[in-house]
Amino acid sequence: MKLPIGCEMLDSLLGGGVESGAVTEFYGEAATGKTTVCLLLVKSCALSGMPVAFIDTEGVSLERMEQICAEDTEKIQSKLLLYGTYSLRGQEKAIETLERIEDEIGIIILDSASTHYRVELANPDGGKSAIRKLSKQLNALLTIGRKRDIPIVITNQVYTNIETGSLEPIGGQIMMHIAKAIVKLEKMGPGVRKATLTKHRSMPEGRSTLFTITSRGFEVTGDERTEGKNE
C-alpha cells in the first residue's frame, strides 16, 4: 500500500506515493520544499480519514499549514497528533509515546530527523552517543511502521563534503541503511527546485522533475522527468 503525497510529480517518482511499512527520506538544503512535502502528506492522510503523527523539531508554520490545507484546515488539524521536540531526548520520548499509543495512525512524519542530532554531534565523545541515539530512534520508527503497516517519512538536512564539494545528507550510512526510498531536493534557480529519486527498491533511480513551491504546495515546471539506472 502507498499513501499519495497529493503532488503528481512526486507521486510519479515514487510509484504512487510513500510506501507502508518502510521509511521514505526527503533531504536537501533549507527552503527546498521538505516541510511542504510533510504538510501535503498530512493533508492527504487526514482527508483519507486517518490520523497523522507529526514529530516537529523545527517549529512547523501553522500559517503554511493553513495555506496548503485551505478550507480543510480545521478538519485536517482535528486528525493531527503534533509532537513538538526541543532535544534528541525529547524526540526519543515522542517516539516512545507512539510505540505505546493504541489509536490507529495513518502515517508518522519526523521533520527533521537531523535537527537535534546535529547539535549533539558536538559532544565531547565525538558524537558517538548521538549516532547511537538517532540509530535507535530510526529503527524504532521502522518497527512501528512495519507492525502497523504505515508509511514513515523523515526529512533530513545536508552538509558540504569537503573532499567532493557536494551536498550530502547528514547521518550518512544510518540514513542510507534505514530508508528504502530517498528523494533529493535541490535549489536550481529563483523559485525553481529539483526532486531526484536517489534510492528506491522498485522504481528507476535517477529520475527527476523540476517544480516550483506555491502557496498550495508544488507546481511542475515543464516536462523535466528523466530516466536513470535502476541500480
Backbone as CSV, one residue per row, in Angstrom:
resi,resn,N_x,N_y,N_z,CA_x,CA_y,CA_z,C_x,C_y,C_z
1,MET,0.836,-1.197,0.000,0.000,0.000,0.000,0.877,1.255,0.000
2,LYS,0.401,2.277,-0.726,1.118,3.544,-0.762,0.164,4.696,-0.490
3,LEU,0.650,5.688,0.243,-0.135,6.877,0.509,0.304,7.965,-0.456
4,PRO,-0.591,8.457,-1.313,-0.222,9.525,-2.247,0.133,10.802,-1.489
5,ILE,1.134,11.507,-1.999,1.501,12.791,-1.420,0.469,13.840,-1.817
6,GLY,-0.140,13.625,-2.964,-1.088,14.607,-3.469,-0.427,15.594,-4.399
7,CYS,0.764,15.228,-4.869,1.517,16.028,-5.835,1.921,15.070,-6.959
8,GLU,1.368,15.259,-8.135,1.530,14.293,-9.221,2.978,13.966,-9.528
9,MET,3.828,14.983,-9.576,5.210,14.726,-9.993,5.987,13.929,-8.946
10,LEU,5.751,14.167,-7.654,6.428,13.377,-6.631,5.844,11.974,-6.527
11,ASP,4.537,11.867,-6.642,3.906,10.544,-6.614,4.389,9.691,-7.780
12,SER,4.613,10.327,-8.934,5.121,9.607,-10.097,6.533,9.078,-9.839
13,LEU,7.399,9.907,-9.239,8.767,9.482,-8.924,8.767,8.260,-8.012
14,LEU,7.821,8.246,-7.060,7.788,7.201,-6.038,6.862,6.035,-6.383
15,GLY,6.326,6.059,-7.573,5.474,4.949,-7.985,4.113,4.940,-7.326
16,GLY,3.617,6.129,-6.981,2.273,6.217,-6.411,2.196,6.862,-5.042
17,GLY,3.352,7.088,-4.394,3.347,7.715,-3.080,4.352,7.069,-2.150
18,VAL,4.208,7.342,-0.849,5.132,6.788,0.144,4.628,5.419,0.591
19,GLU,5.546,4.501,0.735,5.214,3.092,0.946,4.964,2.742,2.412
20,SER,3.943,1.948,2.656,3.649,1.461,4.004,4.711,0.469,4.452
21,GLY,5.011,0.479,5.754,5.975,-0.462,6.300,7.404,-0.144,5.956
22,ALA,7.668,1.070,5.485,9.020,1.454,5.078,9.262,2.928,5.404
23,VAL,10.547,3.306,5.424,10.943,4.693,5.662,11.265,5.363,4.339
24,THR,10.670,6.531,4.107,10.990,7.360,2.945,11.647,8.638,3.447
25,GLU,12.776,8.997,2.850,13.541,10.173,3.270,13.547,11.246,2.181
26,PHE,13.298,12.485,2.570,13.452,13.645,1.702,14.553,14.514,2.302
27,TYR,15.597,14.798,1.525,16.680,15.610,2.080,17.060,16.747,1.139
28,GLY,17.605,17.802,1.740,18.024,18.951,0.940,18.308,20.145,1.824
29,GLU,18.761,21.231,1.196,19.028,22.464,1.919,17.730,23.058,2.453
30,ALA,17.870,24.107,3.249,16.705,24.839,3.722,15.962,25.428,2.525
31,ALA,14.638,25.497,2.632,13.777,26.107,1.614,13.760,25.347,0.286
32,THR,13.993,24.026,0.335,13.883,23.224,-0.893,12.546,22.492,-0.974
33,GLY,11.717,22.619,0.060,10.385,22.026,-0.005,10.148,20.839,0.899
34,LYS,11.083,20.551,1.809,10.962,19.358,2.664,9.701,19.403,3.539
35,THR,9.512,20.526,4.224,8.350,20.618,5.105,7.048,20.693,4.313
36,THR,7.103,21.288,3.127,5.912,21.308,2.271,5.485,19.887,1.911
37,VAL,6.451,19.020,1.624,6.133,17.610,1.374,5.406,17.020,2.584
38,CYS,5.937,17.305,3.780,5.330,16.774,5.002,3.897,17.257,5.167
39,LEU,3.657,18.541,4.914,2.314,19.098,5.088,1.346,18.562,4.040
40,LEU,1.833,18.307,2.834,0.990,17.683,1.813,0.586,16.269,2.241
41,LEU,1.522,15.563,2.889,1.207,14.223,3.390,0.233,14.277,4.552
42,VAL,0.365,15.295,5.413,-0.604,15.492,6.490,-1.998,15.642,5.892
43,LYS,-2.091,16.479,4.870,-3.372,16.724,4.215,-3.923,15.457,3.565
44,SER,-3.076,14.751,2.823,-3.504,13.546,2.115,-4.009,12.482,3.082
45,CYS,-3.266,12.254,4.151,-3.641,11.212,5.110,-4.895,11.595,5.886
46,ALA,-4.946,12.841,6.377,-6.096,13.275,7.180,-7.385,13.256,6.374
47,LEU,-7.311,13.683,5.112,-8.516,13.698,4.286,-8.966,12.289,3.900
48,SER,-8.063,11.320,4.043,-8.457,9.924,3.817,-9.158,9.352,5.050
49,GLY,-9.164,10.149,6.140,-9.846,9.728,7.348,-8.957,9.182,8.442
50,MET,-7.616,9.166,8.204,-6.691,8.586,9.166,-5.911,9.668,9.911
51,PRO,-5.674,9.481,11.218,-4.868,10.424,11.983,-3.407,10.432,11.535
52,VAL,-2.741,11.565,11.761,-1.340,11.751,11.392,-0.520,12.059,12.640
53,ALA,0.597,11.351,12.836,1.529,11.669,13.914,2.684,12.469,13.314
54,PHE,2.889,13.693,13.795,3.890,14.610,13.235,4.852,15.010,14.354
55,ILE,6.099,14.537,14.260,7.137,14.923,15.215,7.873,16.121,14.631
56,ASP,7.701,17.266,15.274,8.200,18.538,14.756,9.425,18.978,15.549
57,THR,10.563,19.132,14.886,11.801,19.549,15.562,12.216,20.973,15.208
58,GLU,11.520,21.587,14.258,11.952,22.897,13.763,10.914,23.996,13.946
59,GLY,9.725,23.653,14.440,8.682,24.657,14.611,7.903,24.855,13.332
60,VAL,7.014,23.931,13.031,6.255,23.987,11.778,5.386,25.238,11.759
61,SER,5.286,25.863,10.597,4.496,27.081,10.437,3.018,26.737,10.293
62,LEU,2.218,27.177,11.257,0.773,26.938,11.169,0.170,27.740,10.017
63,GLU,0.791,28.893,9.714,0.326,29.686,8.568,0.523,28.913,7.271
64,ARG,1.685,28.242,7.154,1.948,27.440,5.962,0.969,26.270,5.868
65,MET,0.666,25.671,7.016,-0.302,24.579,7.039,-1.662,25.061,6.540
66,GLU,-2.077,26.253,6.972,-3.367,26.800,6.547,-3.371,27.106,5.052
67,GLN,-2.224,27.543,4.508,-2.139,27.791,3.065,-2.396,26.508,2.288
68,ILE,-1.751,25.425,2.718,-1.836,24.154,2.000,-3.187,23.474,2.209
69,CYS,-3.686,23.533,3.424,-4.937,22.835,3.746,-6.173,23.650,3.391
70,ALA,-6.016,24.989,3.313,-7.097,25.896,2.900,-8.390,25.635,3.678
71,GLU,-9.488,25.417,2.953,-10.796,25.264,3.596,-10.904,23.990,4.439
72,ASP,-9.935,23.073,4.277,-9.964,21.825,5.053,-9.087,21.890,6.302
73,THR,-8.548,23.071,6.621,-7.596,23.199,7.729,-8.135,22.645,9.041
74,GLU,-9.328,23.056,9.432,-9.885,22.623,10.719,-10.079,21.111,10.752
75,LYS,-10.596,20.552,9.679,-10.823,19.107,9.596,-9.497,18.351,9.694
76,ILE,-8.477,18.867,9.011,-7.168,18.210,8.997,-6.495,18.315,10.362
77,GLN,-6.550,19.485,10.970,-5.922,19.665,12.279,-6.564,18.779,13.344
78,SER,-7.851,18.448,13.176,-8.517,17.562,14.141,-7.958,16.139,14.069
79,LYS,-7.266,15.818,12.964,-6.677,14.494,12.777,-5.171,14.489,13.063
80,LEU,-4.640,15.632,13.510,-3.192,15.789,13.656,-2.738,15.596,15.096
81,LEU,-1.811,14.660,15.300,-1.146,14.465,16.591,0.231,15.105,16.465
82,LEU,0.395,16.303,17.022,1.622,17.080,16.843,2.498,16.985,18.083
83,TYR,3.741,16.540,17.883,4.699,16.419,18.978,5.855,17.397,18.731
84,GLY,5.874,18.500,19.468,6.972,19.447,19.353,8.129,18.997,20.226
85,THR,9.344,18.950,19.681,10.501,18.483,20.450,11.611,19.526,20.411
86,TYR,12.437,19.531,21.480,13.484,20.539,21.618,14.859,19.925,21.891
87,SER,14.947,18.606,21.825,16.214,17.904,22.045,16.107,16.507,21.467
88,LEU,17.246,15.832,21.365,17.235,14.455,20.869,16.501,13.545,21.848
89,ARG,16.606,13.855,23.132,15.865,13.087,24.138,14.361,13.322,23.988
90,GLY,13.965,14.577,23.729,12.555,14.865,23.514,12.020,14.138,22.294
91,GLN,12.846,14.036,21.262,12.467,13.301,20.056,12.264,11.824,20.388
92,GLU,13.155,11.298,21.238,13.044,9.895,21.661,11.760,9.656,22.437
93,LYS,11.408,10.597,23.319,10.182,10.460,24.111,8.942,10.441,23.216
94,ALA,8.955,11.277,22.179,7.817,11.298,21.245,7.660,9.949,20.559
95,ILE,8.775,9.359,20.164,8.731,8.051,19.504,8.274,6.975,20.483
96,GLU,8.730,7.063,21.731,8.296,6.103,22.747,6.784,6.198,22.979
97,THR,6.259,7.424,22.932,4.811,7.614,23.073,4.073,6.935,21.928
98,LEU,4.604,7.064,20.720,3.964,6.448,19.557,4.053,4.923,19.605
99,GLU,5.096,4.411,20.245,5.200,2.956,20.403,4.091,2.421,21.306
100,ARG,3.667,3.249,22.280,2.661,2.799,23.248,1.229,3.116,22.827
101,ILE,1.056,4.085,21.953,-0.288,4.543,21.613,-1.072,3.423,20.930
102,GLU,-2.320,3.280,21.313,-3.148,2.205,20.761,-4.063,2.677,19.637
103,ASP,-4.233,3.995,19.521,-5.091,4.537,18.473,-4.504,4.264,17.098
104,GLU,-5.381,4.149,16.124,-4.954,3.918,14.744,-4.299,5.181,14.190
105,ILE,-3.196,5.009,13.466,-2.464,6.123,12.850,-2.228,5.785,11.387
106,GLY,-2.314,6.782,10.512,-2.129,6.534,9.085,-0.724,6.747,8.580
107,ILE,0.062,7.588,9.288,1.434,7.875,8.890,2.154,8.536,10.059
108,ILE,3.475,8.330,10.149,4.318,9.047,11.107,5.325,9.865,10.314
109,ILE,5.406,11.152,10.633,6.326,12.074,9.957,7.294,12.648,10.981
110,LEU,8.584,12.642,10.658,9.612,13.256,11.502,10.310,14.346,10.698
111,ASP,10.066,15.593,11.079,10.593,16.752,10.355,11.324,17.684,11.339
112,SER,12.629,17.652,11.388,13.600,16.907,10.628,14.318,15.934,11.559
113,ALA,14.763,14.807,11.016,15.420,13.787,11.822,16.779,14.245,12.334
114,SER,17.387,15.228,11.679,18.771,15.592,12.000,18.936,16.894,12.772
115,THR,17.847,17.602,13.068,17.967,18.897,13.760,18.685,18.757,15.104
116,HIS,18.162,17.914,15.983,18.757,17.744,17.315,20.022,16.896,17.257
117,TYR,20.068,15.971,16.336,21.254,15.125,16.144,22.468,15.985,15.809
118,ARG,22.254,16.971,14.961,23.340,17.856,14.536,23.932,18.603,15.735
119,VAL,23.086,19.014,16.662,23.547,19.718,17.861,24.391,18.796,18.735
120,GLU,23.943,17.556,18.910,24.638,16.627,19.799,25.924,16.067,19.206
121,LEU,26.149,16.281,17.922,27.409,15.826,17.325,28.606,16.542,17.924
122,ALA,28.363,17.701,18.548,29.455,18.480,19.148,29.829,17.980,20.540
123,ASN,29.199,16.901,21.014,29.502,16.366,22.335,30.963,15.934,22.449
124,PRO,31.533,15.934,23.668,32.936,15.545,23.880,33.285,14.149,23.383
125,ASP,32.301,13.255,23.304,32.589,11.877,22.849,32.644,11.772,21.331
126,GLY,32.660,12.932,20.665,32.747,12.928,19.208,31.439,12.617,18.526
127,GLY,30.359,12.716,19.286,29.041,12.485,18.697,28.620,11.029,18.674
128,LYS,29.425,10.144,19.307,29.091,8.713,19.275,27.744,8.436,19.927
129,SER,27.447,9.142,21.030,26.163,8.920,21.707,25.011,9.386,20.830
130,ALA,25.226,10.489,20.098,24.185,10.998,19.198,23.899,10.005,18.082
131,ILE,24.950,9.405,17.557,24.790,8.420,16.483,23.988,7.224,16.980
132,ARG,24.320,6.762,18.198,23.597,5.617,18.776,22.126,5.964,18.995
133,LYS,21.872,7.164,19.536,20.503,7.579,19.822,19.674,7.679,18.541
134,LEU,20.235,8.329,17.522,19.499,8.502,16.279,19.215,7.158,15.621
135,SER,20.216,6.280,15.610,20.032,4.959,15.020,18.922,4.192,15.738
136,LYS,18.916,4.267,17.067,17.885,3.590,17.854,16.500,4.153,17.535
137,GLN,16.399,5.481,17.420,15.117,6.116,17.144,14.579,5.748,15.769
138,LEU,15.445,5.774,14.775,15.008,5.461,13.420,14.587,3.999,13.296
139,ASN,15.307,3.120,13.977,14.921,1.704,13.955,13.602,1.489,14.681
140,ALA,13.362,2.276,15.736,12.084,2.178,16.445,10.941,2.623,15.540
141,LEU,11.158,3.702,14.785,10.138,4.171,13.848,9.859,3.123,12.777
142,LEU,10.923,2.526,12.251,10.742,1.485,11.233,9.945,0.311,11.784
143,THR,10.227,-0.066,13.025,9.491,-1.169,13.656,8.011,-0.837,13.773
144,ILE,7.707,0.402,14.189,6.309,0.834,14.275,5.649,0.757,12.893
145,GLY,6.367,1.252,11.878,5.828,1.253,10.524,5.513,-0.151,10.032
146,ARG,6.396,-1.088,10.329,6.178,-2.465,9.884,5.040,-3.130,10.646
147,LYS,5.001,-2.921,11.955,3.956,-3.551,12.767,2.571,-3.030,12.392
148,ARG,2.481,-1.716,12.129,1.177,-1.108,11.842,0.890,-1.022,10.340
149,ASP,1.901,-1.383,9.538,1.790,-1.299,8.082,1.418,0.121,7.641
150,ILE,2.216,1.099,8.100,2.006,2.501,7.744,3.319,3.101,7.243
151,PRO,3.257,4.184,6.461,4.483,4.840,5.992,5.151,5.626,7.125
152,ILE,6.478,5.645,7.092,7.282,6.513,7.945,8.029,7.469,7.024
153,VAL,7.858,8.762,7.236,8.518,9.758,6.391,9.408,10.636,7.260
154,ILE,10.669,10.774,6.858,11.594,11.646,7.577,12.184,12.659,6.600
155,THR,12.478,13.846,7.113,13.242,14.805,6.322,14.624,14.917,6.942
156,ASN,15.560,15.385,6.146,16.948,15.419,6.593,17.651,16.646,6.025
157,GLN,18.556,17.201,6.813,19.358,18.334,6.387,20.608,17.844,5.659
158,VAL,21.414,18.769,5.156,22.614,18.401,4.410,23.842,19.117,4.965
159,TYR,25.007,18.605,4.585,26.274,19.260,4.905,27.143,19.228,3.654
160,THR,28.175,20.055,3.615,29.075,20.078,2.466,30.238,19.127,2.695
161,ASN,30.382,18.151,1.831,31.509,17.230,1.876,32.757,17.986,1.408
162,ILE,33.708,18.191,2.308,34.892,18.997,1.993,35.697,18.389,0.858
163,GLU,35.755,17.067,0.791,36.564,16.399,-0.235,35.958,16.542,-1.629
164,THR,34.640,16.446,-1.727,33.988,16.477,-3.038,33.317,17.814,-3.353
165,GLY,33.049,18.593,-2.301,32.362,19.864,-2.502,30.865,19.706,-2.718
166,SER,30.367,18.500,-2.588,28.945,18.235,-2.828,28.147,18.277,-1.525
167,LEU,26.841,18.514,-1.658,25.950,18.498,-0.511,25.481,17.071,-0.278
168,GLU,25.641,16.593,0.928,25.265,15.222,1.255,24.371,15.191,2.486
169,PRO,23.495,14.203,2.594,22.591,14.126,3.749,23.349,13.834,5.038
170,ILE,22.926,14.465,6.121,23.505,14.203,7.429,23.110,12.797,7.871
171,GLY,24.002,12.151,8.593,23.679,10.813,9.107,24.302,9.688,8.318
172,GLY,24.774,9.993,7.108,25.498,9.013,6.308,24.820,7.672,6.194
173,GLN,25.538,6.635,6.601,25.066,5.262,6.440,23.841,4.945,7.295
174,ILE,23.658,5.688,8.392,22.481,5.455,9.230,21.220,5.679,8.398
175,MET,21.176,6.834,7.735,20.017,7.183,6.916,19.925,6.298,5.675
176,MET,21.053,6.075,5.032,21.071,5.267,3.812,20.555,3.860,4.070
177,HIS,20.908,3.310,5.212,20.503,1.940,5.534,19.018,1.851,5.880
178,ILE,18.532,2.829,6.641,17.164,2.736,7.170,16.105,3.068,6.131
179,ALA,16.419,3.967,5.190,15.426,4.431,4.214,15.380,3.525,2.992
180,LYS,14.181,3.105,2.601,14.013,2.298,1.397,13.798,3.173,0.159
181,ALA,13.388,4.426,0.386,13.232,5.375,-0.722,13.814,6.707,-0.270
182,ILE,14.628,7.332,-1.140,15.262,8.607,-0.805,15.078,9.580,-1.964
183,VAL,14.610,10.787,-1.644,14.426,11.834,-2.644,15.286,13.028,-2.259
184,LYS,16.119,13.451,-3.192,16.977,14.624,-3.001,16.281,15.855,-3.562
185,LEU,16.189,16.918,-2.762,15.576,18.171,-3.182,16.664,19.241,-3.295
186,GLU,16.684,19.964,-4.441,17.733,20.948,-4.697,17.168,22.276,-5.190
187,LYS,17.915,23.352,-4.933,17.611,24.655,-5.497,18.275,24.744,-6.875
188,MET,17.507,25.104,-7.899,18.028,25.184,-9.262,18.029,26.616,-9.809
189,GLY,17.479,27.544,-9.079,17.377,28.924,-9.541,16.287,29.614,-8.756
190,PRO,16.034,30.879,-9.029,14.997,31.620,-8.295,13.634,30.925,-8.368
191,GLY,13.204,30.381,-7.247,11.890,29.744,-7.174,11.810,28.347,-7.762
192,VAL,12.885,27.876,-8.393,12.859,26.567,-9.058,13.589,25.526,-8.208
193,ARG,12.953,24.377,-8.050,13.533,23.287,-7.271,13.569,22.016,-8.125
194,LYS,14.392,21.060,-7.700,14.514,19.788,-8.414,14.398,18.640,-7.426
195,ALA,13.578,17.660,-7.754,13.436,16.444,-6.954,14.028,15.283,-7.744
196,THR,14.962,14.556,-7.120,15.605,13.414,-7.774,15.491,12.181,-6.898
197,LEU,15.041,11.079,-7.479,14.945,9.815,-6.752,16.331,9.163,-6.737
198,THR,16.967,9.116,-5.567,18.322,8.572,-5.482,18.361,7.130,-4.982
199,LYS,17.243,6.673,-4.390,17.185,5.279,-3.935,15.740,4.821,-3.911
200,HIS,15.503,3.629,-4.421,14.163,3.035,-4.368,14.293,1.555,-4.696
201,ARG,13.464,0.731,-4.056,13.602,-0.708,-4.294,12.781,-1.217,-5.462
202,SER,11.936,-0.367,-6.056,11.149,-0.848,-7.197,11.021,0.156,-8.343
203,MET,11.465,1.413,-8.138,11.369,2.426,-9.180,12.756,2.785,-9.700
204,PRO,12.853,3.206,-10.979,14.160,3.564,-11.541,14.793,4.744,-10.809
205,GLU,16.013,4.553,-10.342,16.722,5.621,-9.651,17.314,6.607,-10.654
206,GLY,17.409,7.864,-10.252,17.961,8.899,-11.122,16.902,9.732,-11.820
207,ARG,15.636,9.314,-11.758,14.563,10.106,-12.364,14.385,11.397,-11.576
208,SER,14.057,12.470,-12.284,13.928,13.764,-11.613,12.856,14.616,-12.264
209,THR,12.453,15.670,-11.566,11.492,16.627,-12.088,11.769,17.994,-11.488
210,LEU,11.517,19.037,-12.250,11.638,20.403,-11.758,10.272,20.877,-11.289
211,PHE,10.261,21.725,-10.270,8.998,22.231,-9.746,9.215,23.578,-9.066
212,THR,8.112,24.258,-8.806,8.149,25.496,-8.029,7.281,25.318,-6.786
213,ILE,7.661,26.009,-5.719,6.879,25.972,-4.486,5.821,27.067,-4.563
214,THR,4.568,26.702,-4.307,3.463,27.656,-4.370,2.758,27.710,-3.012
215,SER,1.769,28.579,-2.905,1.031,28.694,-1.650,0.263,27.424,-1.331
216,ARG,-0.114,26.656,-2.347,-0.897,25.440,-2.129,-0.061,24.160,-2.186
217,GLY,1.255,24.305,-2.401,2.113,23.130,-2.463,3.182,23.270,-3.520
218,PHE,3.105,22.439,-4.589,4.078,22.447,-5.671,3.385,22.532,-7.026
219,GLU,4.100,23.076,-7.999,3.667,23.026,-9.391,4.837,22.559,-10.243
220,VAL,4.557,21.694,-11.217,5.589,21.200,-12.115,6.055,22.326,-13.030
221,THR,7.377,22.388,-13.251,7.953,23.368,-14.167,8.369,22.651,-15.438
222,GLY,7.494,22.634,-16.431,7.807,21.967,-17.695,7.810,20.460,-17.554
223,ASP,8.267,19.774,-18.586,8.336,18.319,-18.602,9.779,17.914,-18.421
224,GLU,10.194,17.686,-17.148,11.601,17.505,-16.863,11.930,16.151,-16.239
225,ARG,11.091,15.161,-16.441,11.401,13.860,-15.899,12.441,13.157,-16.765
226,THR,13.448,12.537,-16.131,14.466,11.821,-16.866,14.647,10.446,-16.267
227,GLU,14.998,9.497,-17.107,15.193,8.129,-16.636,16.651,7.935,-16.235
228,GLY,16.848,7.182,-15.125,18.189,6.844,-14.683,18.325,5.349,-14.581
229,LYS,19.437,4.917,-14.045,19.673,3.483,-13.887,18.968,2.971,-12.651
230,ASN,18.465,1.763,-12.743,17.871,1.102,-11.590,18.934,0.186,-11.000
231,GLU,19.735,0.753,-10.084,20.903,0.025,-9.566,20.543,-0.865,-8.396
